[in-house]
Amino acid sequence: MKDQKKTQKDNQKSYRYDKIFGLLTLISLLVLVLMVYLDYGSNISSYANDELKNVTFSSGDVASDEVATGTEITKEVTVVVDPQLGGSSNGGTSLDGTLLKNQNLEMAQLVKEKLEAKGVTVVLTRDSDKTVSDSDRVETANESDAAVVVSLGRNVYNGKASGVESWIYSGEPIEAIELSNSILEEIANEGFTSRGIKAGTEKSSESDYAINSQVKSTSCIILLGFLDSEKDNEMFTSKKDATAQAIADGIASYLISQGY
């Protein structure tokens, strides 16, 4: 009886040893598999890195998320430039005695010249000192099938304000904002202070100037400083050609961004 009990104990002890041995064997196998896997993954990673170092991109490949943009206008496009006032509408006189209507026309003609040098077809809403109604200006713009309409004028306040600004349609279309930003940025590079973009009219942000609300094209009104500001008048007079170039460059940059 004692021998039988002893045999049972020996069998139980042997069974426990077998279980422990089996568990240790399983752990060893798992460790071995893990080591092989890590070594293999390291080799693959090293190989991939070496391969990437040797990759080169041809001009037709895309190597980044950046999209190349051109620097020149490559498609036919028409721009309408609108010199405000004219004829019986003088619009006031600057500190140097120059009539605003004449300043607007001269600047518009300079911008036209700069844009045409870039291959742009330019239509002026007036090309001489004549009275032109808002409806006639809108009609000229819409009949021209222009991509962009830019109206040029100046500002007046109380002698204490200065800087250039843009007025756009009250609905604040993104295209008008982009056009305005493009022009204002170029003008600011010439030394003018930018007063930013304003929507609607001076009377109400819910009303609109006809050139912004009734034309089919993207439009904005650029006001080139204040008539009663010595600083703005000096800038406008001394940098007239550079300002015209800046306006043309801003318009061109916007057109290029739109695929022209």
Secondary structure, DSSP 8 states (H G I E B T S, - for coil): -HHHHHHHHHHHHHHHHHHHHHHHHHHHHHHHHHHHHHHHHHHHHHHHHHHHHT----TTS--SS-----SS--S--EEEEEE--BTTB---B-TTS-BHHHHHHHHHHHHHHHHHTTT-EEEES-SSS----HHHHHHHHHHTT-SEEEEEEEE-SSSS---EEEEE-TT--HHHHHHHHHHHHHHHTTT--EEEEEES-SS-TTS--HHHHS-SSEEEEEEEEETT-HHHHHHHHHTHHHHHHHHHHHHHHHHHHTT-
